[in-house]
Amino acid sequence: MANTGERVYEVIRQRILDQVYVPSQTLVESALAEELGVSRNTIKTALMKLVNEKLVEIKTNKSAIVKSLNIDEAVHLLEIRERLEGLIAYDAASKISHEDLDKISGYLEEMRDYLNQNMLKDYSATNDKIHHLIYNACSNTEAIDIIKSIRVQLRRYNKRTILISGRSDESITEHEAIYKALRLRNPEEAEKSMRRHIANVRNVLKDNYHVLF
């Protein structure tokens, strides 16, 4: 039963992240139970886990909907993310391994290739790999847990900022600056470069919210 519940949770969660279920869409327990071949209690449990992740919210009539973010909420989350990612990069600069630095260098090459081929989905996936290597080098697990929660909530919006004209070139330059600071073991510059990167993401989102939301 536990494995079934986890499977159902993962299916619904991934559909939200992939925008199969879009913001403000009602998630009907009976329909999901029939489709996935489980009980309504199993669906209810999965939905409550997603409420805790802030991907789903329960309305006053007890219906579950995919949580949507307005522009202010998204900007506030990115303000938090900027400061915490800066803290994480600062800590990681003195701890990240040479092996992981080499991996980041390789990922940057892949990202350039993906941009040249307009493979933006692959670009974003590789971008995520760089951030996760930096997280893994940081000893502040509490900050990392908060960041991962924020990234999940913002994922469907962050992934679209790369579509804004000129953003892809800015993004790769920002990641190269972060990598350079990490390679030099310069915590202050790593923090500054990371914060500049997230601040630019926030500004792109604010300036283009009518396209991204």
Secondary structure, DSSP 8 states (H G I E B T S, - for coil): -HHHHHHHHHHHHHHHHTTSS-TT-EE-HHHHHHHHTS-HHHHHHHHHHHHHTTSEEE-TTS-EEE----HHHHHHHHHHHHHHHHHHHHHHHTT--HHHHHHHHHHHHHHHHHHHTT-HHHHHHHHHHHHHHHHHH-S-HHHHHHHHHHHHHHHHHHHHHTTSTTHHHHHHHHHHHHHHHHHTT-HHHHHHHHHHHHHHHHHHHHHTHHHH-
